[in-house]
Amino acid sequence: MTIHAYNQLYLSKASRSVGNMLHDAVVEFDISGTDFLKRFIQSDIAEQFESGNPKYIAGKSGLELFLEVMEKTTGKSYNVEIIKSYERSPEYWVGWVLTHYQWYSGRTFKSILDTVSHDEIIGLYGTLHEADVQKSYEVLDAHFANSESKLKTVRKQCGLTQEALSNESGVSLNTIRAYERKSKDIDKAQFDIVMRLAKALKCNVSEFLD
């Protein structure tokens, strides 16, 4: 069972803000959606949503988020007029559904976008944007089910079960399962955990880091 980082009451505001942020980046400022979402992740703002920081999930507009992402990733301040109206563009929907799915799944924005690209999500807009959000969850879950993590691939090549890897490495079984289903980002794992996994798998860490 996924433990959500924040109460569902905040999800509507959080998803609208991220949707408006991505709409602003692409439609208003002509930035590639793929490139901007990389900036969103490179800044610590994606993490603020993942951890449920109320300052971000309930306290910032889409434009404020856009400006903060750009300032943190370029070092430059932007002075722009307030954008008062938003179209429900495909880009808005991408940001909206990404935020919903991140909340629902507990996965990081990075792991989601590493598995389903911005362009692939845009491609789902026509069939899913008017459907119940649960349908989007099911479609994105299916992408993860069909996308094997590098850790799982290497573990299977070594002929180890998850339980055996846990015993060999001393890393908890729940942690290994979370890394393999990508609900935890293995790239952010503690150095000690990464080295213990590499030793148990008899491989270089680069072989299983995403």
C-alpha positions as CSV (number, residue, x, y, z in Angstrom):
1,M,0.0,0.0,0.0
2,T,1.4,3.4,-1.0
3,I,1.8,6.0,1.7
4,H,0.9,9.3,0.2
5,A,3.2,12.3,1.0
6,Y,0.3,14.6,1.6
7,N,-3.5,14.6,2.1
8,Q,-5.6,14.2,-1.1
9,L,-7.3,17.5,-0.2
10,Y,-4.2,19.3,-1.5
11,L,-3.9,17.3,-4.7
12,S,-6.3,19.5,-6.7
13,K,-4.3,22.6,-6.0
14,A,-0.9,20.9,-6.4
15,S,-1.8,19.4,-9.8
16,R,-3.3,22.6,-11.1
17,S,-0.1,24.5,-10.2
18,V,2.2,22.0,-11.9
19,G,-0.1,22.0,-14.9
20,N,-0.1,25.8,-15.1
21,M,3.7,25.8,-14.6
22,L,4.3,23.5,-17.6
23,H,1.7,25.3,-19.7
24,D,3.6,28.6,-19.0
25,A,7.0,27.0,-19.9
26,V,5.8,25.6,-23.2
27,V,3.0,27.8,-24.4
28,E,4.0,31.2,-22.9
29,F,7.8,31.0,-23.0
30,D,8.4,28.5,-25.8
31,I,10.5,26.1,-23.8
32,S,10.5,22.4,-24.7
33,G,8.3,20.4,-22.3
34,T,11.0,17.7,-22.1
35,D,13.7,20.2,-21.3
36,F,11.6,22.1,-18.8
37,L,10.6,18.9,-16.9
38,K,14.3,18.1,-16.6
39,R,14.9,21.5,-15.1
40,F,11.9,20.9,-12.7
41,I,13.7,17.7,-11.5
42,Q,17.2,19.3,-11.4
43,S,15.9,22.0,-9.1
44,D,14.7,20.8,-5.7
45,I,11.1,21.8,-6.5
46,A,10.1,18.3,-7.8
47,E,11.3,17.0,-4.4
48,Q,9.2,19.5,-2.6
49,F,6.1,18.1,-4.1
50,E,7.3,14.5,-3.5
51,S,7.7,15.3,0.2
52,G,4.5,17.2,0.5
53,N,6.0,20.6,1.4
54,P,2.9,22.8,2.0
55,K,4.7,25.8,0.8
56,Y,4.7,24.3,-2.7
57,I,1.7,22.0,-2.9
58,A,-0.6,24.7,-1.6
59,G,1.2,28.0,-1.6
60,K,2.6,28.7,-5.1
61,S,1.0,29.5,-8.4
62,G,2.1,27.9,-11.7
63,L,3.9,31.1,-12.7
64,E,5.7,31.3,-9.4
65,L,6.9,27.7,-9.8
66,F,8.0,28.3,-13.4
67,L,10.0,31.4,-12.3
68,E,11.6,29.5,-9.4
69,V,12.6,26.5,-11.6
70,M,14.2,28.9,-14.1
71,E,16.0,30.9,-11.5
72,K,17.4,27.8,-9.8
73,T,18.6,26.1,-13.0
74,T,19.9,29.2,-14.9
75,G,20.9,31.5,-12.0
76,K,18.9,34.3,-13.7
77,S,15.9,36.2,-12.4
78,Y,12.9,36.6,-14.7
79,N,10.6,39.6,-14.5
80,V,7.3,38.8,-16.3
81,E,3.7,40.0,-16.0
82,I,1.2,37.8,-14.2
83,I,-0.5,35.5,-16.6
84,K,-4.2,35.7,-15.7
85,S,-5.8,33.1,-17.8
86,Y,-5.0,29.5,-18.7
87,E,-6.2,27.3,-21.4
88,R,-6.5,23.6,-20.5
89,S,-3.8,22.8,-23.0
90,P,-2.2,19.3,-23.6
91,E,0.8,20.6,-21.7
92,Y,-1.3,21.7,-18.7
93,W,-2.8,18.1,-18.7
94,V,0.7,16.6,-18.7
95,G,1.7,18.5,-15.6
96,W,-1.7,17.8,-14.0
97,V,-1.6,14.0,-14.6
98,L,2.1,13.8,-13.6
99,T,1.3,15.3,-10.3
100,H,-1.7,13.1,-9.8
101,Y,0.3,10.0,-10.6
102,Q,3.3,11.0,-8.5
103,W,0.9,11.4,-5.5
104,Y,-0.9,8.1,-6.3
105,S,2.1,6.0,-6.9
106,G,4.7,7.5,-4.5
107,R,7.2,7.3,-7.3
108,T,9.5,10.3,-8.0
109,F,8.9,12.6,-11.0
110,K,12.3,11.4,-12.3
111,S,11.4,7.7,-12.2
112,I,8.1,8.4,-13.9
113,L,9.6,10.4,-16.7
114,D,12.5,7.9,-17.1
115,T,9.8,5.3,-17.8
116,V,7.2,7.3,-19.6
117,S,8.6,10.3,-21.5
118,H,7.0,13.8,-21.8
119,D,6.2,13.1,-25.4
120,E,4.6,9.7,-24.6
121,I,2.4,11.4,-22.0
122,I,1.4,14.0,-24.6
123,G,0.5,11.1,-26.9
124,L,-2.0,9.9,-24.2
125,Y,-3.8,13.2,-24.0
126,G,-6.4,12.5,-26.8
127,T,-7.6,9.3,-25.2
128,L,-7.2,10.1,-21.5
129,H,-7.7,13.8,-20.8
130,E,-11.5,13.5,-20.5
131,A,-11.4,10.1,-18.8
132,D,-11.5,9.5,-15.0
133,V,-8.0,10.0,-13.6
134,Q,-8.1,6.3,-12.4
135,K,-7.7,5.3,-16.1
136,S,-4.5,7.3,-16.3
137,Y,-3.2,5.6,-13.3
138,E,-3.9,2.2,-14.9
139,V,-2.2,3.1,-18.1
140,L,0.9,4.5,-16.4
141,D,1.0,1.5,-14.0
142,A,1.1,-0.7,-17.1
143,H,4.2,1.2,-18.4
144,F,6.0,0.5,-15.2
145,A,4.9,-3.2,-15.2
146,N,6.4,-3.5,-18.7
147,S,9.6,-1.6,-17.8
148,E,12.1,-3.6,-15.8
149,S,14.5,-1.7,-13.5
150,K,18.2,-2.2,-14.0
151,L,18.5,-3.5,-10.5
152,K,15.9,-6.2,-11.3
153,T,17.7,-7.1,-14.5
154,V,21.1,-7.5,-12.9
155,R,19.6,-9.4,-9.9
156,K,18.0,-11.9,-12.3
157,Q,21.1,-12.3,-14.3
158,C,22.9,-13.2,-11.1
159,G,20.2,-15.8,-10.3
160,L,19.2,-14.2,-7.1
161,T,15.7,-13.7,-5.7
162,Q,14.9,-10.5,-3.9
163,E,15.1,-12.3,-0.6
164,A,18.5,-13.7,-1.5
165,L,19.8,-10.3,-2.5
166,S,18.5,-8.9,0.8
167,N,20.3,-11.6,2.8
168,E,23.5,-11.2,0.8
169,S,23.6,-7.4,0.9
170,G,22.0,-6.7,4.3
171,V,19.6,-4.2,2.5
172,S,16.0,-4.7,3.6
173,L,13.7,-6.6,1.4
174,N,11.2,-3.8,1.3
175,T,13.9,-1.4,0.1
176,I,14.9,-3.7,-2.7
177,R,11.3,-4.1,-3.7
178,A,10.8,-0.3,-3.7
179,Y,13.9,0.2,-5.9
180,E,12.8,-2.5,-8.4
181,R,9.3,-1.2,-8.8
182,K,10.8,2.4,-8.9
183,S,8.7,3.8,-6.1
184,K,12.1,4.8,-4.6
185,D,14.8,6.4,-6.7
186,I,17.9,4.2,-6.5
187,D,20.0,7.1,-7.8
188,K,19.3,8.8,-4.4
189,A,20.2,5.7,-2.3
190,Q,22.8,6.1,0.4
191,F,26.3,5.3,-0.7
192,D,26.5,2.4,1.8
193,I,23.4,0.8,0.4
194,V,24.7,1.1,-3.2
195,M,28.0,-0.4,-2.4
196,R,26.5,-3.3,-0.5
197,L,24.2,-4.1,-3.4
198,A,27.1,-3.9,-5.8
199,K,29.2,-6.3,-3.7
200,A,26.3,-8.8,-3.4
201,L,25.7,-8.6,-7.2
202,K,29.4,-8.7,-8.0
203,C,29.1,-5.7,-10.4
204,N,29.8,-2.1,-10.8
205,V,27.2,0.3,-9.4
206,S,26.8,1.9,-12.9
207,E,25.2,-1.4,-14.0
208,F,22.1,-1.0,-11.8
209,L,21.8,2.8,-11.2
210,D,19.1,4.3,-13.4
